[in-house]
């Protein structure tokens, strides 16, 4: 088991006409719902610079301290509530999931 942080990366976007709704919902509703799970230690969102159509417009990184926190995340009440809300709102915010994955750090360099 790794003794360092693990990340779950989610790449998503919205339809252009619903992008403002998506951004508001993701930032003000979705992220706070997921943060209710104690095992999520940090969440960072990124927006693509430029307009490379091969890349997703948004990327979110969820950080966990260990395998157990990551493994228990999809079983948590916070996750279930966030998924239910997502299912209810995905059409109104134009949510498009491009890909997602879990990564563990191999090595870190700092300057």
C-alpha distance (Angstrom), angle and dihedral (degrees) to the residues before:
residue distance angle dihedral
X1 . . .
X2 3.79 . .
X3 3.78 116.6 .
X4 3.78 91.8 -151.8
X5 3.75 135.6 71.8
X6 3.78 124.3 -69.9
X7 3.78 125.5 -151.9
X8 3.77 134.6 -152.1
X9 3.79 112.1 -154.1
X10 3.80 121.6 -158.0
X11 3.80 121.5 -171.6
X12 3.79 114.1 -162.9
X13 3.75 144.4 148.7
X14 3.75 142.6 177.6
X15 3.74 137.1 -126.5
X16 3.82 108.6 -85.5
X17 3.81 94.3 -114.4
X18 3.83 91.7 53.2
X19 3.79 98.9 38.7
X20 3.82 95.3 108.0
X21 3.83 90.6 51.5
X22 3.81 90.2 47.3
X23 3.81 93.3 50.1
X24 3.82 92.7 47.9
X25 3.82 93.6 46.7
X26 3.82 95.1 44.4
X27 3.80 93.8 47.7
X28 3.80 101.2 37.1
X29 3.82 101.9 32.2
X30 3.82 115.3 14.3
X31 3.82 99.8 45.7
X32 3.84 94.6 45.4
X33 3.82 89.3 50.0
X34 3.80 92.0 53.4
X35 3.80 92.2 44.4
X36 3.80 88.2 64.6
X37 3.81 86.2 78.7
X38 3.80 105.6 89.2
X39 3.81 92.7 -146.4
X40 3.81 93.1 66.5
X41 3.79 102.9 89.6
X42 3.78 102.1 175.6
X43 3.79 137.9 4.4
X44 3.81 123.3 -162.0
X45 3.79 125.7 -176.0
X46 3.78 124.9 -160.1
X47 3.80 133.4 -169.3
X48 3.79 120.9 -149.3
X49 3.78 115.3 -108.8
X50 3.77 109.7 -135.3
X51 3.78 124.8 3.1
X52 3.80 107.6 -80.2
X53 3.83 101.9 163.7
X54 3.82 91.0 -154.6
X55 3.80 90.2 64.9
X56 3.76 129.7 68.3
X57 3.81 115.5 -111.4
X58 3.82 93.1 -130.8
X59 3.77 134.0 35.4
X60 3.80 125.5 -174.1
X61 3.78 124.1 -166.7
X62 3.80 119.3 -158.6
X63 3.80 113.8 -164.1
X64 3.83 125.7 -151.1
X65 3.80 129.7 -176.5
X66 3.79 96.5 -139.6
X67 3.81 148.3 0.1
X68 3.80 93.5 -94.4
X69 3.81 93.9 56.2
X70 3.80 89.7 47.8
X71 3.82 93.8 46.1
X72 3.81 92.8 47.7
X73 3.82 93.8 47.8
X74 3.85 96.8 84.6
X75 3.82 89.2 47.3
X76 3.80 93.9 52.8
X77 3.80 127.4 106.9
X78 3.81 90.0 -125.4
X79 3.80 90.8 56.8
X80 3.83 92.8 46.4
X81 3.81 91.1 50.1
X82 3.81 92.0 47.5
X83 3.82 91.8 49.2
X84 3.82 91.8 48.9
X85 3.81 90.3 49.9
X86 3.81 90.2 46.5
X87 3.81 91.6 52.0
X88 3.80 89.3 50.5
X89 3.82 95.3 47.1
X90 3.82 106.1 30.4
X91 3.80 95.0 98.3
X92 3.80 94.7 46.4
X93 3.81 92.4 50.6
X94 3.82 95.6 37.8
X95 3.82 93.3 -126.2
X96 3.80 114.3 -170.1
X97 3.80 117.4 -177.5
X98 3.80 110.2 -151.5
X99 3.82 100.4 179.0
X100 3.79 143.7 -39.5
X101 3.78 135.5 -159.3
X102 3.78 144.7 167.5
X103 3.79 119.7 -123.3
X104 3.77 135.2 -175.0
X105 3.77 121.5 -154.2
X106 3.79 116.0 -107.5
X107 3.78 97.6 -174.2
X108 3.77 138.9 -19.2
X109 3.78 130.1 -144.1
X110 3.79 125.5 -165.4
X111 3.73 131.0 -175.5
